[in-house]
């Protein structure tokens, strides 16, 4: 298995999940966290991993792990505390941070919207796309001369689903029509921000999509149709317009039927303003969906699996690296010429430090090894994959789930802020040093 020269081996985090408040403006997530019951355990991100203060330590960890790339986000509510004007001190901070990464030989991968938009803003408003472009412009003004890889939006479907359809994420709206509209505005925001970024030479702009392969539960025609419908809802509704094909007709018809009206918020010219602006596609892959037909309204399908005795993370998500391989191969065939990057992939494994002070997270090691191998197989089959960024560099604030799920290669003791590299982090360091060749299994067991 051969990964191409320059392949980016890295890990990711996002501002709101690690930084802590420290002078940031009010974010939609601050408001959301104050709602009783909104966040499991009642926590908030006022401290999180304290990375706004401990960022030098984070860069040291990145260096120690030998990462070639680090995905982080600039906090929108930090850069624009009132939503309109950029705070130069915030940009100074990110400039210092990026310079420290570059000094360590680490390629920065910068996300602009990893969900912490300034309080009072909403993707239900079309004007938010323009506000986002002006934020993108302020960050690019400072950093486009040294950051090549830019991610405009993180997970448009999840923003629409959890933030506006189910009300489980900020801003906590639960209305299907608003969710479809918000999703459209998120994509418009991508287009507007990408245009601003492209005013700077050499920039690679893309969005990171949460892609969930959808498989039918049985061979029946109805279940195949359910899988195709779900694929439209979750994946193609974002993928197709971003990569220049416009909204898929079947999903558009589905929305018009479910909402009982035309999508009047999609104006003439919008699809042209979204497509044709992605220099790469970011893929966040965690698991797949198994679908069956259902008479339910508004969705004639439902998730029924994976069920049964399959390997799962501590969050119950099926571990299925083969689906990642097939996804990458499928995307590279469907969108030839669009480079792919794994912008997130990881799992919840709750291992804690043992008496020897180490974290023996052997299941994360196996997860990492198998998903990297799957990416390698896709590369061997011709997929143009430019990097693999594991989620996450360290345990962090997992949104509405609070601090319970641990995704990190590095353990964080939230009471003290102390970071401990897990066995998976050490394993990843060796895998990276070997250019993606997994250290042999017996050596993995030596960690256990
Ligand atoms: C993704 C998010 C990321 C983190 C992981 C587990 O949906 O982009 O911030 O929550 O899931």
Boltz pocket constraint, residues with backbone or C-beta under 6 A from the ligand:
constraints:
  - pocket:
      binder: B
      contacts: [[A, 14], [A, 17], [A, 154], [A, 155], [A, 158], [A, 210], [A, 284], [A, 344], [A, 391], [A, 397], [A, 398], [A, 399], [A, 407]]
      max_distance: 6.0
